């Protein structure tokens, strides 16, 4: 569910899901090979998009490591 839909029905997805929703709106298609940047599919994204994807990778890594670290407690 996109952030604007969550707000419309009165829900908040939390910081992580809000971040993912915003990223999806900025870069709608992410695959192993192509990026949809400004409505055009490319294999060579702009420097700005590369920085966003690197940040996204760090957030995903953090979330994975946090989940694994907390797993013994649940």
N, C-alpha and C positions, 0 to 999 in steps of 0.2 A: 504494500500500500504506500503510495507516495505521500510525502510530508503534507502537501496541500490537502489531500484527502483526509489525512489524520486530523489535521486542524479543523476541517469542516465538520467532522463528526465528534470533535472534542477529545481526541486522543493525542498523546505524545508518545513517540516511539523511544524516547530516551536519547541520550547524546549519540550513542553509536549508530542507531538506526536513522536518526536525523542526519548524521554525517553521510551515511550510505545513500540516503535519499537525495541529498544535495549533490553528491558526486554523480549519481545516475542522471540527474538533470543536466549537469555540466558536460558529462561524457556519456551519452546514452548507450553506446555499444562498446564493450571491451571484450576482445577475444585474444587468443594467443598471437594473432597475426595482424588483425585490422582494428583500427580505432575510428569511430565516427566523430569527426571533428568538424564542427560548423556545417553539418549536413553532408559532408564528403567522407567517404571511407579512405583511409590512408594507412600505409605501413610505416610512414615516417612522420609522427606527430610533432607539433610545435614544441619548443622548449618549455612553454608554460604547461602544456598538457603532460609532457614527460615529468615535470615536477609534481603535478597533481597525482600522477600514477605512482610515482615513487612514495609520496606521502600515503596514498591508499595502501600500498604494499606494507609500509611500516605499521599502519593501523591494523591491518589484517594480521600481521605477525604478532603484534601486541595482544590482540584479542585471542589468538590461538594459544599463545604462551600463558596468558592469564587463565584461560579455561583449563588448560592442562595443569597449571599450578593449583587451581582450586578443586580439581576433580576428586582428590582423596577426601575432601570434606563434604561431598554431596552424595 
